[in-house]
Amino acid sequence: MGDTSDLFKLAGRVAIITGGAGFLGSKHAEALSEFGCNTVLIDVNAERVRLEAKRIGDACGTTSIGIDCDITNKTQLEKGREFILQKFGRVDILINNAAIDPKVDDSGENFSFGRLEYFSLDQWSLELSVGLTGSFLCAQVFGSQMAKAGKGVIINISSDLGIIAPDQRLYRKLGLPEEKQPAKPVTYSVIKHGLIGLTKYLSTYWGDRGVRTNTLCPGGVYNNQPEEFVERISSLIPLGRMATRDEYKAAIVFLASDASSYMNGSTLVLDGGRTIW
Ligand SMILES: NC(=O)c1ccc[n+]([C@@H]2O[C@H](COP(=O)([O-])OP(=O)(O)OC[C@H]3O[C@@H](n4cnc5c(N)ncnc54)[C@H](O)[C@@H]3O)[C@@H](O)[C@H]2O)c1
């Protein structure tokens, strides 16, 4: 009988993490590296992605590389793939994590930003180009490689707001007229729901080629949000709190490794129970 802990081992595998310089992307990369995986962090933030990759490689003793690459640009992604194949000869895991998530503007100054009535087409296109088109392109460029090799894992990072609609009461500001009330933009809902659709599509498209695709839906993470917001959102979560930055690491390892070998097309929700209420 095999040792269950062996199922989580990632030594010798190669993972690509988009948005790897960001708040959670760097944690996803760290988690995989801690289990022996070599990681390639992709981000448009050239300086930070190199720093994060170095930090992770030094801490874990794995090879970790930061690549300055825009996931909306297929040519750049193909160059990235060539580089990775030359360096490692394989691609095992893709985490579609990159996003442009503008913070809700609660000043009332820039009220037109988040509100549907005024939401600009440029902003809509920009956010969708990263969150959805970028994820599609990464699946096309790296997923095809996995299908060719007959093995691979794709993880799409959605959100609790990929399952439920944003509760706009969370963002309300006392004293502002209705048309100036801050709102979570429509793009977030559309992208996060869309990624669950992308997962289902890929899971059936490449399932018989050995490529598994699943979605992770994280809930909100503490990140110096105003106290009033933290209190309000915590009251909507059965566990009574937001997540800490490290609380998705084990789920990422589970999804990326053979521990989840029979999981395909599914949604793993880690939200403190928010979507149950
Ligand atoms: N932080 C949270 O509380 C939370 C909760 C639920 C879901 N999520 C999701 O988790 C993911 C990561 O969130 P985060 O908080 O780390 O965000 P973040 O803004 O810190 O990181 C996103 C990263 O994506 C990069 N990026 C943007 N455009 C890019 C492009 N064209 N090509 C390559 N990289 C690009 C950015 O430079 C940034 O480093 C997002 O998909 C987000 O929606 C976050």
The ligand as an SDF file (V2000), in Angstrom:
LIG
                    3D

 44 48  0  0  0  0  0  0  0  0999 V2000
   -6.9530   38.8020   -2.7030 N   0  0  0  0  0  0  0  0  0  0  0  0
   -8.1510   38.3040   -2.4800 C   0  0  0  0  0  0  0  0  0  0  0  0
   -8.7750   38.5260   -1.4090 O   0  0  0  0  0  0  0  0  0  0  0  0
   -8.8000   37.3910   -3.4870 C   0  0  0  0  0  0  0  0  0  0  0  0
   -9.9900   36.7390   -3.1660 C   0  0  0  0  0  0  0  0  0  0  0  0
  -10.5740   35.9000   -4.1000 C   0  0  0  0  0  0  0  0  0  0  0  0
   -9.9910   35.7080   -5.3340 C   0  0  0  0  0  0  0  0  0  0  0  0
   -8.8380   36.3650   -5.6250 N   0  0  0  0  0  0  0  0  0  0  0  0
   -8.2340   36.1440   -6.9310 C   0  0  0  0  0  0  0  0  0  0  0  0
   -6.9130   35.6670   -6.7430 O   0  0  0  0  0  0  0  0  0  0  0  0
   -6.0810   36.1130   -7.8190 C   0  0  0  0  0  0  0  0  0  0  0  0
   -4.8650   36.8540   -7.2670 C   0  0  0  0  0  0  0  0  0  0  0  0
   -5.3230   37.9500   -6.4970 O   0  0  0  0  0  0  0  0  0  0  0  0
   -4.2990   38.9340   -5.7700 P   0  0  0  0  0  0  0  0  0  0  0  0
   -5.0160   39.5030   -4.6140 O   0  0  0  0  0  0  0  0  0  0  0  0
   -3.0020   38.2380   -5.5780 O   0  0  0  0  0  0  0  0  0  0  0  0
   -4.1640   40.0810   -6.8830 O   0  0  0  0  0  0  0  0  0  0  0  0
   -2.8600   40.9670   -7.2200 P   0  0  0  0  0  0  0  0  0  0  0  0
   -3.3890   42.1890   -7.9020 O   0  0  0  0  0  0  0  0  0  0  0  0
   -1.9960   41.1210   -6.0330 O   0  0  0  0  0  0  0  0  0  0  0  0
   -2.0750   40.0680   -8.2830 O   0  0  0  0  0  0  0  0  0  0  0  0
   -2.4390   39.9830   -9.6180 C   0  0  0  0  0  0  0  0  0  0  0  0
   -1.1570   39.9410  -10.4310 C   0  0  0  0  0  0  0  0  0  0  0  0
   -1.5060   39.7910  -11.8260 O   0  0  0  0  0  0  0  0  0  0  0  0
   -0.5630   40.5390  -12.5460 C   0  0  0  0  0  0  0  0  0  0  0  0
   -1.0650   40.8530  -13.8850 N   0  0  0  0  0  0  0  0  0  0  0  0
   -1.9980   41.7800  -14.2340 C   0  0  0  0  0  0  0  0  0  0  0  0
   -2.1250   41.8250  -15.5650 N   0  0  0  0  0  0  0  0  0  0  0  0
   -1.2870   40.9070  -16.0860 C   0  0  0  0  0  0  0  0  0  0  0  0
   -0.9740   40.4920  -17.4130 C   0  0  0  0  0  0  0  0  0  0  0  0
   -1.5610   41.0420  -18.4800 N   0  0  0  0  0  0  0  0  0  0  0  0
   -0.0460   39.5200  -17.5890 N   0  0  0  0  0  0  0  0  0  0  0  0
    0.5800   38.9660  -16.5140 C   0  0  0  0  0  0  0  0  0  0  0  0
    0.3270   39.3280  -15.2390 N   0  0  0  0  0  0  0  0  0  0  0  0
   -0.5950   40.2820  -15.0300 C   0  0  0  0  0  0  0  0  0  0  0  0
   -0.3420   41.8010  -11.7180 C   0  0  0  0  0  0  0  0  0  0  0  0
    0.8440   42.4800  -12.0630 O   0  0  0  0  0  0  0  0  0  0  0  0
   -0.3200   41.2280  -10.3190 C   0  0  0  0  0  0  0  0  0  0  0  0
    0.9830   40.9130   -9.8800 O   0  0  0  0  0  0  0  0  0  0  0  0
   -6.9620   36.9930   -8.7130 C   0  0  0  0  0  0  0  0  0  0  0  0
   -7.4750   36.2080   -9.7590 O   0  0  0  0  0  0  0  0  0  0  0  0
   -8.0670   37.3980   -7.7560 C   0  0  0  0  0  0  0  0  0  0  0  0
   -9.2630   37.7430   -8.4240 O   0  0  0  0  0  0  0  0  0  0  0  0
   -8.2170   37.1980   -4.7370 C   0  0  0  0  0  0  0  0  0  0  0  0
  1  2  1  0
  2  3  2  0
  2  4  1  0
  4  5  1  0
  4 44  2  0
  5  6  2  0
  6  7  1  0
  7  8  2  0
  8  9  1  0
  8 44  1  0
  9 10  1  0
  9 42  1  0
 10 11  1  0
 11 12  1  0
 11 40  1  0
 12 13  1  0
 13 14  1  0
 14 15  2  0
 14 16  1  0
 14 17  1  0
 17 18  1  0
 18 19  2  0
 18 20  1  0
 18 21  1  0
 21 22  1  0
 22 23  1  0
 23 24  1  0
 23 38  1  0
 24 25  1  0
 25 26  1  0
 25 36  1  0
 26 27  1  0
 26 35  1  0
 27 28  2  0
 28 29  1  0
 29 30  1  0
 29 35  2  0
 30 31  1  0
 30 32  2  0
 32 33  1  0
 33 34  2  0
 34 35  1  0
 36 37  1  0
 36 38  1  0
 38 39  1  0
 40 41  1  0
 40 42  1  0
 42 43  1  0
M  CHG  2   8   1  16  -1
M  END
$$$$
